Amino acid sequence: MTYAVVRTGGKQYRVSQGDVLKVEKLEGQVGDKIALGEVLLIGGDGEAKIGTPILAEATVTGEIIGQGRAKKIIVFKKKRRKSYSRKRGHRQSQTTLKITEIQG
């Protein structure tokens, strides 16, 4: 089973063909093909190709199956005895990808 480690949105993900994952928002519509160019490692079948820091010839292709937003988190700040409190909510935009192909 071939797998790859890709970097997108400041995070690293270990992906295989057919995986579905949620990443930071990527531009595109549902159904669009997208190429993740920053491939750090390709492994599987007892061998691994490791980039320094990325593999130039490797690409991971995925299909956008959803654009949405994550669950809301509450940011609450308080300073005791000062009558200071702030409550804010935040929902991060995210893209759901299905990995279709690993080349390299």
N, C-alpha and C positions, 0 to 999 in steps of 0.2 A: 504494500500500500504506500503510494507516494504521498508525501506531505510537504508543506512549505511553511516557512515563518515569514509573514509579511508585516510591514509597518504602514499604518495609516491612521491619521488623526492623533499622532503622538503615542500610539499604543501598538503593541506587537501581538499578533494572533497566529496560532498554529492551525493551519487549515488543510483539509483534504478535499478531493473531488466529491461534490455532493453535499458538503457542509453548508449550513445556514447560520449566519452570524449577524449580529447587530454592531455597526460601527458608527463613528462620528459621521455627521451628514456629508454626503457626496452629491455633487450636482448631477442631475439626470432624472428622467421619468421612469415610471414603472415599466419594466420590459427592456430597458436599455442594457446593452452590454458595456461593461466597464473593465479596464485593465488596471490592476494594482502593480505598479512598476517597482516599488521598493521591496524586492524579495531578498531577505537576509540569508536564507538557508533553504536548500532542497534536500530532503532525505527520504529514506525508505529503501527496502531491499538490501539492507546491510551496509549501505554506503551513503555518504553525505557530501554535498557541495556547500562550502561555507564561503560567504562573501566577505570582502574587506572594504567597506562595511556591507556593500550590496553586490548582488550578482548582476552584471550588466546585461547578459543575454537572457535572463529568466523573466518570465511574466506569469502572473496569475490572473485568469479571466473570470469574471463573475457577472451575474445578471441581477439587476435591481428588482426585488420582488415586493418592496414596500418602502414608503417614506413616511415617517411618523415622528412622534416625540416620546421620550422616556417618561417614566413615572415621576410625579412631582416630588421634589425634595424641599424641605422647609429650612430656611436659613434664619436662625433666631439669635439675636445679639442682645446682651443685657449687661448693665453695670449696676451692681447692687448699691442700694442706698442713694442713688443719683437720679432716680425716676427716669431712667433711660432704657428703652427696649425698642427693638426694630424687628419686624417679622416680614420676611420676603419669601416668596415661592419661586422655584425655578424648574423649568422643564427643558431638558436638553434635546435638540433635534438629532435624529438618528436615521440611518439607512439600513434596511435589511437586505443582505446579499446572499445569493446562492452561488457557491463556487462551482464553475462549470469545467475549467481546464487549468492544468498546471503544466507549463512548458519550461524547459531548461535543461 
